[in-house]
């Protein structure tokens, strides 16, 4: 998607805005003269005609795993399909001194190798509740200059955050009058932790009524419900599902295939033990190892277990499975719900994962198993045809109640300068 910029950019200026912004801004060198009126602008793909009065959205994501970027990409796709413009940037790339990469590496190392450490950090910085505690604003402020310059150069009608650090940044800038476009936090967690909420943000779009209520109770403005943001491929029948079914039948004849998700980074607690439990219980455990090749090699040696690396055809895979064992309540979970796959939370990652799994179970859109016997009981009920499975799928369908892109576009430009 091309955005007009005021002046040609040199390498130093582009570097200051970060790599994610630089790649887009370098595609356009000069601003159109006001005397030259063009009724439409054609995107890079050459497929969509963008009206001159189209909304321009700046979507701020973070490469922490794949969930935030997946939501940002789908939101941008919907916005562009509606005839508007969207630019997605990574807030970690906007941080100076390599801090974004260090933050990513530190988080990944903690959840993989020292979950107790991440649990402590979550309690200190993120967990909701009374009392004064450190927040992420001082860190987020380091990206303030780059984000405000990017918002001004793209003439953004709204800035949408799909990561909590970005929400702290936009709220800080908006409260101080440094960001003239309205700021919208798209809260993609079922359990809303305190870093998602900043009183400076104009709007908070949430997954559920309970999440919106938590935002309001924490002082967040404009809390509303839009439901999860999931690509349409997950709602439709997948022609590739037949190929997955044949593969599952060859590998585990007669065994209901159950997905075990470890996220993009392949993070899970005792995945081999869980996979063996399912195999011994009559299921075909299909472990999604993400980018963790070591985990995939380890689990490939376990009899009766199908360990997969990075999968691009997730809709087809989910349509061919019978249930998902989830440990994070993240984007994989809501994609499964969209695909008609019942969920059981088990051995969640600490912090936001554990709280999200509990919240999903409390909402009735998933079940939570506290031990091995409970996991097997839930899976036997939910993988078999019957009222339990149908009730779980009906509760899941009710989550998808609105279009986040339509909500965002309606809010864009409604209050460009805060009084």
Secondary structure, DSSP 8 states (H G I E B T S, - for coil): -----SS---HHHHHHH-HHHHHHHTT--S---TTS--SEEE-TTS--EEETT--EEEEEE--SSSHHHHHHHHHHHHHHHTT-EEEEEEHHHHSSTTHHHHHHHHHHHHHHH-HHHHHHHIIIII---SS----SHHHHGGGHHHHHHHHHHTT-SEEEE-SHHHHHHHHHHHHTT---SEEEEE---SS--GGG--TT-SEEEESSHHHHHHHHHTT-SSEEE------GGGTS--TTHHHHHHHHHHHSTT-EEEEEE-TTTT--SSHHHHHHHHHHTTEEEEEE-TT-HHHHHHHHTSTTEEEE---S-HHHHHHH-SEEEESS-SHHHHHHHHTT-EEEE-S--TTHHHHHHHHHHHHTSSEE-SSHHHHHHHHHHHHSSSHHHHHHHHHHHTT--S-HHHHHHHHTTS-SS--
